[in-house]
Amino acid sequence: MAPIPKSHPMADLTSPEALISANGLTKTFPSPRGTLTALDNITFSLKEGSITGLIGPDGAGKTTLMRLLAGLLLPDSGEIRIMGNNPSRDPLSVQGSIGYMPQKFGLYEDLSVQENLDLYADLQGVPRNRRKELYAPLLSMTALSPFGKRLAGQLSGGMKQKLGVACSLVHQPPILLLDEPTVGVDPVSRRELWEILRKLVRESRSTLFVSTSYLDEAERCDEILILYNGKILGSGTPESFRKEVAGHGYRAETPGQSPRIVEPTLSLLPGVVDTVLEGSTIRIVMGGDTPPTFSESLGEIILKSVPPRFEDAFMSRIKKITNATPKLISIDRLYPRQSRNKNNKNGSPYAIEVENLVRDFGSFRAVDNLSFHVRKGEVFGLLGANGAGKTTTFRILSGLLAPTGGKLVVAGENVRRAAAHARQSIGYMAQKFSLYSQLTVFQNLTFYSSAYGLSGTQQKEKIQDSLIFFELEPYRNVSSGILPLGFRQRLALSCALIHEPSILFLDEPTSGVDPNARREFWHIINALATVGVSVLVTTHFMEEAEYCDRLLIMAQGALLAMGSPSEIKEKTKSPRIPDPSLEDAFVSLLSDFKKTQGDQK
C-alpha cells in the first residue's frame, strides 16, 4: 500500500485556539470477523468559532469519533480535550458545553415540536422562565414557528433535520456536534441547514463539527478533516485541497458519441485518476498537470480545462492509498444475448408509460396527474424535495402500492390489472438494500433467485455468475449483515438482477458508500443501459443525477420540470449564475415554484 499523503498543518494541540483536540485516539470493537479498528491513532484539533467538516464514506469512523467527543464512548487509548477538560475522566465537565445531534436526529416522533424542545431543555436543566426567550430565535431560525403543535413524526425530512439542530441548541452550547445531519434530505433542505449553521457561527461564535458523506458539503466548511478507514487522510481548508489539483481537471465533450459509452474507456487511460459523467460531458481528473491523450479510435473528443474542486483532491488521495484500478465492465455474463432479445421483444419503444397518475391518501393527494415515459435502455431520474411525492410514485411503479387513478404500463403490462406479471420484469434495489442480514451472501442469492422462479441448473449457474461478476466469491459464506457497505451494495444489486429484469428500480442506491464504489456501481448501471435495461433511480446526490439521460423533478405530487441534465441547467441560467450546477438548477426551480405558490395564495 502506498504511503498516506502528508496532511496539511493542524493547530497546535497545546494552543489556546484548539477548543477541541484529540491525541493518539484509538477505538476498536469486537466483531464476528475479529477486532474492528474504527479509529486508528488519530490526532487533530478544532479552532474556536469555525465549521470543521468531517468528510468520509460510511464506515470511515465518523460516528465513532462523534460519540467519543460527546462522551458516549470511551477510547481504548489516546486523549480527548474539550475546553481543557477530559470527557473520559470527567464527563459532567463538558456536558453543558456540547450540543450533540445523532444521525437520526434524536427526536421523539410521538411528541410535538414544542414537546421535543421541552424534553431537551429538561435534560439540560434549562430554567423554565428562560425557555420562551430561548425557543423564539431557534424556531424563527429554523422556520418551525408555525409548527409547534405538529408531531415530529409528521414532519418532512428537512423539518426533522432543523428540529434536531434546534433541540441541540436549547442550552446554548458553545460546541455543536452534528453527525450526518443532511443524509437522506433534498438539496434545498441541505442548503437551508448550511445557512443556519453559518448564521450560528457568525452571530454566536459557536464551534461546529459536522460529519458528512456528501463531498460537495466540504466546500461549505472553514476546515476539512478527511477520515478514511479509521485514519486521517488529510486536513486543511477547502482552498488548500483545491490547490493540490489545480490544473488537473478537464471536461471532455464527445460529439456524436454517448459519454456513457466513452467514459469507462477514458478511466483506463494513463495518468487518469478519476472520471465522472457530468450531463453530456465527462469530467476527467489527472494525476498531474499533463492533459490526457486520446487515440483516434475514441473518435472526436473536445477537451476544456475546468476549475478544481474538493472532490477531485479527495479522489486523488484515495487512489494513492488504495491503488484502485478501474476495469471495463462486460455485462455478457449477467445479460446473455437471448436475455437482451427477450427484454426488447415488446414493440413499444417505452419500458414505462405513465399517464395522469394519481394517488390519494384520504383527502391528501400525494401524486397529482403525473405523466411521463421511460424509453428502453434509458436511465431516468426521479427527483424532488422531501415530501414531493417521488417515493410514492416510485412505489407505485415498482408494484408496491396501488394507484388511485391513471394509466400505468410497465414492461408492456397494465399495472392496475396485472401487477404480478409486471413485477417479473422488474429488479428492485431498496435504499437499505433489502438483504437478510442473518443469511450469507450465497443464501441471499438463493432466496431471491427462488422468489423469481429460478431453480435447478439455471439457478446454480446464475448464482455462480453473480458471485464472479460482482467479485463476491470470497464472501460467499459470510453473513450479509457484516459485509463492508460497498459489498452489501454489490450483493443487493446482484439480487435485483438475478432474474435478468428488463427494468431496474434504484432507490437511493449509493447513499453513504465509498466514492470509488459509487463509480464502479454506475459503470455497471451504464453497461446495463447499453444492452437495453431501463433504469429508474431516485436520489438526493446531484452528481448521481448527472448520470441520467433524463430527469423528472416533482413538486407537491406534480411534474415541475423534465429533460436532460443539460436542458434543466440551461433553463435556470441567469446573470447571477451563468453556469449553474445541477444542484443550482434544482434549487432555483424549487424556489421559483414556492414563489409562484405564495403569489397564488
N, C-alpha and C positions, 0 to 999 in steps of 0.2 A: 504493500500500500504506500502511495506517495505521502510525503510529509504534509501535515496541515499547514496551509499558508500562514505567515505571521499575521497576528492580529494588529489592528490599529492601537495606538496607545490608549490606555484606560486611565481614569482618575486614580490618583494615589489612594490606597486603602486607608492611609492614616490622615488623609486630607480632610479638613472640616467640610469640604464641598461634598464628600461622599456620604449622603444621607443613609444609603443602604449599601452594605458591602458583604461580599462572601469570599472566603479564602479557603481554597482546597476542598470545596464542598463535594462530598460523595454520598450517594444513596443507592442502595441495592434492594431488590425484592426477590423472595423465592418464587419460582415458577415451575410448572411441570417439566420444563425443558432445562432446568438448572437455575442458577442465580442470574437474575437480570440486573444489569447495571444501568439504572435510569439516569444517573448523573455521575460523571467521572472526573473528579478532581478539578472542578471549575472555580475560577476566580474572576470576579468582576465587581464593579461599583456603579451606583447611580447618583447623579447630581441632583441637588435640590431644584425644584421649580422647572422640571423638564418632563417630556414624554419620551420614555425609552420603549422601543418595540422589541419584544422577544419573538423572533422570527424562526420558524422551523416547521417541518411537516409533522403530522400526527405520529406520536411515538418518539419524538425527539427528546422528551423530558421536560417540556414546558409546564405541564400541570404539576408534576412533582416539584419543580422549583417553586412555583407559586405557593403550593401547600407548605413547603418548608419555610418560606418567608412569612406566611401567615401564621406560623406556629402550629399547624395542624399535623405536621410530621416532624420527626427528629432525624437529623443527618447521621449517617454512620461515622463520618469523620469530617473535619473541617469546621469552620466557624462562620456564623452569620452575625452581623452587627446592624441594628436598626436604630438610628438616632443615638448611637453609642451603647445600646443595650443588646444583650444576647437573648433572643426569644427562647432558645432551648433551655437556658438556666432560669430565666425569669419571664415567662410568657405574659404575665399581667403588666409588666413594664412597657410592653409595646402594643398591647391590645387596643388601647384607646387611640393609638397613632395610626392605625391601619384600617382602611375600608377594603373588604375583600368581596369580589363578585365571582363566584364559581361559574363554570361553563354553562350550566343550566339555569343561570340567573338566581338560584337560591330563593325562589318565590314560592308562596303557598297559594296554589291555584284556586282553592275554595275560599280564600279571603279576598276582600276588595282591595283596590289600590290603597285606600286610606288605611285599612286594617294591616296591610303589609308594612306600610311605613310605621304605624304604631308599634307593631311587633318588633321591628328592628330598633326603634327608639327605646323600647322597654329593655331589650337585650343590651343596649349600650348605655343604659342609665341616663337617658336624656330627660331632664325635668319636664313635666307636663306643661308648665307655664311658659316654656320656651318653644314648644313644638310648632305652634301656629306660625311663628315668625321664621322658623327653620324650614318648614314644609313649603311655604309660599314660593320662595325663589326656586326650590327644587322642582316643584310641579310646573312652574312657569317655564323654566329652562328646558324641561323635557316635554313640554306641551301636553301634560297629563291633567291639567287643572279641570277640564270638563268631565273627567272620567273617574273621579274619586270614589264613586259608589260601584263601579264596574268590577266584577270578579276578575282576578288576574288571569284565570284560565280562559276568559273570553276576550283577552287582548290579542292583537296580532303579534307576530314575532318581533317586529320592530318596537312595538309599545312595551312588550315584556322586557326587552333589552334596556329600554330607557328607565323603566321602573326599577330594574335591578341596579342600575347605576344610582338612582335616587336613594334607594334603600341603603346602599353602601356609603352614602354621604350624609345620612341623617345626623351623625355626631360630629360632622365637620372634621374628618381626619386629614392630617397633612399628607398622608400617603395613601394612594389608591392602587390596589392590585386587581386587574381585570383579566380573567382567564378566558380567552377566545370569545370576547363579547359579541363579535359580529358573525359567528358561524351560523349559517342557515338563514340569514336575513338578506333582503334585497339591497342593491346598491344605493337606493335612495336613503334607506334607514341607516346604512353604513355611513354615508356622508353626514347625515344628521347627527349621529353619535359622535363622529370626529369633531364636528363643530362644537358640540357640548364639551368635549374633553379639552379642546383648545381654549374655550372660554374659561374653564376651570383653572387651567394653568395661568392664563393671562390675568385673571382677576383675583385669584386667591393664592397664587404661587404654590399650588399643590404639586406633588411629585407623583407621576403616573408611570406604572409599569404594566404594559399591555401586551399580552401574548396573542399571536395570530398565525394562521397558516396562509393568509392572503398576502402574497408578496408585494402587491401594489400598495398595501397599507404601510409598508416600511417607509415609503416616500413621505408619509404624513408625520413621521416621528422626528424628534430632535437627535436622538441617538438610536442605534440599532445594535442588538446583540443577537447573533445567529447561533442557534443551538441545533446540533445535528448528531444523532446517535449518542446523546448524553455528553457531548463535548462542545466547547465553544469553538466555532469555526471562524469567527471574526467579530469585530466590534468597531464602531465608528459612526460618523454622520452619514446620512444618505449621500451627500455630495462626495465624501471620500470614497465610497464604494463605486459611485458612478465614474469617478476619475480613473479607477482601475481599468475600466473597459472603454474609455473614451477612444473613439476611432476604430472600435472593433465591430460595430454593428452596421448592418446593411438591410435594405428592403429590396427583395427581388420580385420583379414582375415577370410573368411567363405568358406572353401573348400567344393566344391560340392553344394553350395547354392548361389543363386543370392544375392549379397549385397543389391540390390534394395528391395528385399522382406524382408530381415532381419533388415534393418536399422530402419524402423518405430517402430519395437518391442524394439530394443535397446534404442531408445529415451525415452521409458517409464520406464526404469529400475531405481531403487532408486539411488539417488546421481548423475545421469547423467544430465548435464546442456545443452549439445549440441551434436548433431550427424550430420555428413555431409558425403556424398559419396566422395571418392577420387579414381576414377577409379574403380578398382576391390576390393578396401578395403573401410572400414568405419572409419572415424576419430571420436573418442569419447572424449569429454571433461567432466571431473568430477568436482563436486563442491569442492572437497578436494583432498588429495593425496592418497586416498584409491582406488584401482582399482575396476572396475565393476565386479560383479559376475554373472555368467550365469547359467540358469537351463539347464538340459540335453535335454529338449525339443527343445532348439535352435540349437542342433547339435554341431559339432566341430567348435570352434572359437579360432583362434590363435591371441594372444594379444601381441603387442610390444609397448614400450614407445616411444613417439615422442617429439622433442623439442617444447617448447611453441611458440606461435605466438600471435601477437596483436589481431587477430580476436577471439581467444579463450577468452582473457580477456574481450573484448567488449561484447561477448555473455554472459559471466558470469555476467557481470554487468547488462545487460539488463534483464536477468532472475530474478535478485534480486529485481529489482524495478517493474517489470510487473507481477511477479508470473505466467508467461505464462506456461501453462501445455500442452504438446503435446498430441495428441489423434490419435488413429488408424483410418485410413480412410477406410470406407466401400463404395465402388463405386456402390453397387447394386441399390441404388435409382436413380442414373443417367444412369446407363447402365444395365438394366434388362437382364436376361438370353437370351431372344429372340433377343435382340439387339446384343448381343455378337455373337450369331449364324449367324445373318444377316451379321455382319461385316466380318465374316470369311467364307462366302459361296463360294467365288471365290477360285478355285482350286489352283491358283498360290500361292507360299509362299511369294510373294512380294506384298507390297502395292503400291510401286512406282518403276517404271523401266525407267531409263534414258539411252539412247544410242546415243552418238555422237551429243549431244545437242549443237546447235549453235544459237546465237542471235547477229545480226549486227544492229548497228545504223549508217546508211550511210556507210562510209568507216571504222568505228571503230567496232572492234569485241569485244563485252563485255563478251560473253561466247563462249569458243573455244573447240568444240568437247569433251564435258564433258560426262562421262559415270559412272553410279553407280546405285545400287539397294537399296531400303529400305525394310526390312522384316516386316511382320505383327507383331505388338507388340514390335517393336524396337524404341528406342529413338535415333535419328540420328541428329548429329550436323553439321551445315554448317558454317565453319569459314573462315576467310580471312582478310587481311589488307583492309583498306578503298580503294575502287576502284577495288577490286579483282574480282568483278562480282557476289558476293553471293546474293546481293539484287535483281539483275536482274534474277538470277536463281530461287530465292525464288518466285518472282512474276510470272514467267512462270509456275512453278509447281503448284501454287495456282490458276492458270487460269486467272490472271490479265493482262498477257502480252503474246502475241503470239510468239512462237519460229520462227526463220528463217529456221531452219532445224533440222533434227534428229528425233529420236523416243522417245515418251514420253507417258507412260501409267500410269495413276493414278486410283487406285481402279478398275482396270480392264477395264478402258475406255481410248481410244486413245484421248488424249487431243487435238491433232491437228484437229480431226474430231468431237469430242463430248465434248467440254469443259464444256457445261452447265450440262450435265449428271455427269461429274466428280466432279463438284463443289457441287453436292448434298451430296457427301460422305466426304466433306472437312469442317472442322471447322477452322476459321482463326482468330487469335488474333494479331492485329497490335501493333506496338511499342507504339503508343499513344492511344491504346485501342479501337479506332473507335466507341466510345459511343456518343450518342446525349446528350450533356450536359444539354439542357433545359428539356429533358424528365426525368421522375422519373425512379427509378430502375424498377418498375413494367412495365412502359411504354416501356423502352428499351427491356425488355424481351418479351413483347407482340409484338413489332415491329420485332425483329429478328426471333421469332418463326413463325410469319406470313410470313415473307420473305422466310422461309424454308418450307412453305406449311402446317404448323400445324394449326389446327382450332378446335373449339368445345371443347368437354370434354378432348380430348388428349392434346390440347394446355393448358387448365387450369391446368391439372394435372402436366404437365412438368414444367410450370412456378412455381407452388407451390413447387414441388420437388426441383427446383433450389434454390428458396428462403430459403428453410430449409437447404439443403446440404451446401450452401455457407454462411449460417448464415446472410442472407441479409434481413430477415423478419423485423427487427427493422427499416430498411432503405427503406422499401417498397415504401413509398410515398415521398422520398427525391430525389431531382434533382441529377442526377449523377455527374454534374459538381462541386458540393460542397461536394462530398463524400471524406473521407480520402483516400489517394493514395492506401493503401492496399485493401480497399473495392472497389475502382474503378477497381483494378486488378481482384478481385473476380468476379465482375459483368461482366467484359469483357470476362473472361474465361467461365462464365455461359452462356453468349450469344453465344459464339463459340461452346458450347457443347449442346445447347438446342435441336438440331435435331439428337443427338446421332451419330455423324460422325465416320467413321472408321479411318480417318486420321485427325490429328490436326497439323496446322501450327502455330508456335510461333515465332514472330519477336521481338527480344529483349524484352522478356516478363516481366523481373523483374528489369529493369533499374531504379535505384533510390529508390526502395521500401525498407521498413524495413527488416533487415536480418531475423527476425522472420517470417515475411510474405513471404519472399523468400523461407524459408524452408518449410512452410506449403504448398506453391504453388507446390513445387517439390514433396512433399508427394502425392498430388493429381495426378500429372503427372505420377509418378511411379505406382500408383494404376491403372490408365488408361492403362498403358502399360501391366500390368499383365492380363488384360481382353481382350487384343488383339488390342488396339488402337495404331496405328503407329503415332509417333510424330517426326516432323521435326522442329528443332529450330535453329535460328541464334542468336548469342550472342557475346559480347566482354568480358563477365565475364568468365575467365578461370575456376573459381570454378564451374560455371554453366555447362561448357563443360564437367566437370568430371562426371556429371550425365548421359551422353550419353553412349550408348552401343558402338557406333562407331562415328568417326568424319571424315569429309572431309574438308581438308584445300585447299583453292583455291589461285591461284596467276595469275594475268593477264588473268582471264577468264578460266584457265585450272586447272586440278587436279594436286596438288602439293604432297599431301600425304593423305592416307586414312587408317584407322584402329581404334582399340580401344584406349582410352586414354593411357593405359599401353603400348601398342605396339608403339604408337607415341613417348612416353617418352623414351622407350627403344632404338629407332632409334637414339636418339640425345645424348645418354650417352657419356661422354668424361672424360679424366683425370681431366680436369678443373671443370666439373660439373658432378660428378659421380652419383648423384641422382637428375636429373632435375625435376623441376615442369613442369606442362603442359604449363605454360607461357614461361619458359625457352626453352622448345621444340619448341613452336610456333615461338619464336623469332629466334632460331637457324635455323629452316627450311627456314624462310623468308630471313635471312641473307645469307645463302648458295645459295638460288635461285638468289638473287641480284648479288652475286659474279659471278655466272655462266653466268647471262645475260650480265654482264660487260665484262667478258672474251670473249664471243661470238661477242661482238661489236668490 
